[in-house]
Amino acid sequence: MRYFIELSYNGTAYYGWQKQPKAISVQEVVEKGLSLLLKVKVSIMAAGRTDTGVHAQQMFAHFDVDVAFSETDLVYKLNAFLPKDVAIHTIFKVKDDAHARFNALSRTYLYRISLRKNVFNFDNAYYVKQTLDIEKMKEASKILLQYKDFQCFSKVNTDVKTYNCNIMQAEWFFENDELHFVIKADRFLRNMVRAIVGTMIEIGLGKLQIEDLHTIINSKNRSEAGFSVPAHALYLTTIEYPNDIKI
């Protein structure tokens, strides 16, 4: 049977989602827990690969096992076994061909910018002490919806067949003393969100003009875009799937 597992994690202590030879990853921790509790070797495939230090409020992965178990009991036991920075929410059966990565319709990310020095959120948001022109950043975000090819925001030497992404939402919001950037797309390139936010900050600081974003995107050159903001303020918040993948 194939199962989907829904989880969240604080990525601070991990070198991203994907399993690595000499570094701790979220995938490794979850696979270890599943394998131990189900008494068979379990491999999981996630909806995406978050980078080092990036968090996930909602992540999905799938795994295949032939042993019978109670989904509710396994969720309880996994949460007892896993460290405090990884939480399992649900496990449910899906169709045999359901795929956590390829069947995802969209993914949504949130980036948090703190507009004042706050001793309680420096681990969770990126503090920008300079004054930002928020209206310019809002206008610039609308330009993203006009394009498909975002090679200029991709980490170089990334092994992908296409740099095309269908961005469905790109907006800035105020949340108390924080500025939040929410972006939704069918897929994302490595480092894409952090590069977009860094470029938007440079527009907000007046280092770049709104119109420069057209030139940057058309250049398809990472060096033309702005800096990459730190990972600790980036959150994968939502992944959407078709309703008919569940059994």
N, C-alpha and C positions, 0 to 999 in steps of 0.2 A: 504494500500500500504506500501511496505517496501522501505526505502530510506537509502542511504549511505550519510554520511556527512564527508567532508575532512576538517581538521583543523590543526593549529599549535599553540603551546603555549610555553611560557617561564615558566618553572616549579618552579622558585625560591620561589614564594609565596604559593605554594601548597604542600599538603601532598600526592603527587602522583596523579595518575589518578582516582583511585577507591574511590567511595563515602564512607565516614566514619562518625560515630556518632557525634564526637566532634572536627572535623578538616575539614578545607576547602579543597576541591578537585576539579580537573578540571571537572570531571564528574558531580558533583553537580551544578557547575556554568553553564555548557552547558545545562543540563536538565532543570534548572530553566528558562533559556532564551527561550528554545523551548516551554516549557509548557505555559509560559506567552503569547508568541506571537501566538501560535496556539490555545490557550484557551482550551487545553485538557492536561491531565497528560501524559508526555512523558518520557519514560525510554530508555536509550541508552546502547548499548553493543559495546565496543571498540575492536580493533584488539589486544590489549595487555594492560598490567597495568604497566605504568612507576612508578618508586619509587619516594619518596619524593625528590624534587629538580631537578629531571631529566627533560630535555626538549624534545619537539617533533617538528621537522621541518615539519613532515608529520605524521598525525594520521588519521585513519579512524574509524568510528563507524556507527552502523545501528540503525534505530528506525522505529517503525510501527505507522501509524496514519490513520484514516479514513476520515479526513477532507481534503478538497481541498485547495491548496495554490500554489503560484508561487514560484518556487525554487529560482529564481533570487531575488525576493523581500525579501524572507525570509533570504537569505544570507546578504543582505544589512541591514535589520532590526536587525539581530543578531549581526552584527559587531558594530552597533550603541549602542546596549544594553550591550554587553559583555565588561569586563574590557580590558585595553590596552594590557594585556599580553596573551590574547586568540584571535585568528583570525580564522574566517571561510572562506574557499576558495570556496568550491563547495558543492551543495546538488543535488543528482540525484537519479532517480528511479532505483531499481534493482529487480531481480526476487524474488519471495516470500520466497524462501529457501536460498537466499544469506546470508552469515554470515560473519560479519567483522572479527571475530577471526578465525573461522574454515576454511574459504575459502582463507585465506592469504597464498600465496605461499612462501613468504620470507619476512624477516624484516632485515633492515640494520641499524647498529648503528655506530656513530662516537664518539671517545673520543679525546679531545683536550688537549695536554700537551704544556705548554709554556716553552720555553728553556731559556728565560731571563725574568727578572722582568719587568712587564709592567703594569703601573697604569691604563691602559684602558681596560684590559681584565681579571683582576683577578676574576671577577664574571662569566666569560665565559670559562676559561681554567684553568687547574691545573698546577701551577708553580712548576717545579722540578729544584732546583738550582744545584744539583750535576751533574757531567758529565755522560752521559749515553752512553753505547756502542750500538749504533743503529744497527750495523750489526748483533750483537748477538740477538737482539730483533727481527730483521727481520727473522733470521734463526729459532728462536723459534716459531714464528707465523706459520710457515709452518707445524710444528708438529701437530698443532690443527686439520689440515685437515685429519690426519691419524686416528682420533678417533671419536666415536659416543657418548660414555657415559661421561658426564661432571659433575657427582655428586660432584667431588672435588671442583668445582667452584660455587656450588649452596648454597644458604642460608640454614642452617640446619632447620629441622622440616618443610620443605616445602611440602605441600600436592599435590604431583604429582604422576602419575602412572608410569612414566618413566623419566629417566634423559638423554635420548638419544636426540641429536640434530644433524642435518645435516648441518655442517658448509661449506658454499660454497666459502667464501672469508675471509681472515684474513691477513691484510697487514698494514704496516707502511708507511706513506708518510710525506715528508716535505712540509709545507705550510708557507712560510715566516719564522718567528721566532718560529713557532709551529711545533710540531710533532703530526701527526694525526694517530690514529688507526681506521681502518674501518673493521668491521666484519659483515658478512651477513650469515644468517642461516634460516632454516624453522621455528625454534622456539628458545626461550631463556629461561633459568631458572632464578629464582629470584636472583639478584645480580651477575649473571654470567659474564657480560661484565666487571664490575668493579673489580671483582676478577681476571679475566684474565689479565687485564691491570696492576693491582698491582703486579701480579706474573711476568709479562714481565719486569716491572721496576726493580724488584729485580734481574732479569737476567742481565739487562742492567747495574746495579750497581755492578755486580760481587758477589752478595750475594747468588745467585743460578747459577748453570751451565745450559747450554742449555739442556744437557742430563737429568737433574733432572726433566724436564717437563714430561718425560715419566713416571717416578716413581710417580710423583704427580697425574697425571691423572689416572693411574692404581690403586692408593691407594683408590680412591673414598672417600677421607677424606678431608673435607674443611680445617681442621687445618694444612694440609700438604702444601696447596697452599699459595700464598702471601697475602698481605693485600688488602683490598678493597679501591680503590681510591675514592675521594669525588664525590658526585653525580652532582655537579654543572657544570662539564665539559662533561657530557654525553648527547648525542642527538640521538633520534630516527629520522633517516633521510628519510627512504624510506620503503614503504610497497607495495608489488606487489600482484596483483590478476589476475585470469583468465579474459580474455577479454569478455567472454560470460555471466558475471553476470549482466551486465547492460541491461536495457530494451531500 
